[in-house]
């Protein structure tokens, strides 16, 4: 006995295959859209990190220079003001060899 498929059965199977295909197509299209959005946000984050890296490298290149030390002392610690005269001691330990009384006398003599 040989059975043949009717036209209605064929159309029904074709419709089911088309519905399954459409379902998976929409599912994959949504995933693709989410992945594209994720890629765009990652690209923006990468660009921001690269800009931050560039700024940090520029800052690192000036750290330790005299200009950086002076500007850091002025801005962060208020040790030096813009028009102040700066003194650098080559042997700061020598300052501690005097007693309080001797230091006061020395400062008074320098002020005169």
Helices and strands as residue ranges (DSSP letters): H 7-62, H 66-75, G 92-97, H 100-111
